[in-house]
Amino acid sequence: MFYTLLRLYNQKRLSKEGLLNAVRKRWITKEEYKEIAGEEYEE
């Protein structure tokens, strides 16, 4: 799932809000969120 979300985010087809939802749904970890978005995950 990480690589799919990374690709979508880089193509601007997924927003940061979408990434936050992915963390909440446990599709990716907080560390993976940081790697994709470039910022810390804040609850």
Summary of the structure (lengths in Angstrom):
residues: 43
radius of gyration: 8.9
end to end distance: 20.7
largest distance: 25.0
contacts: 96
relative contact order: 0.21
helix: 60%
strand: 0%
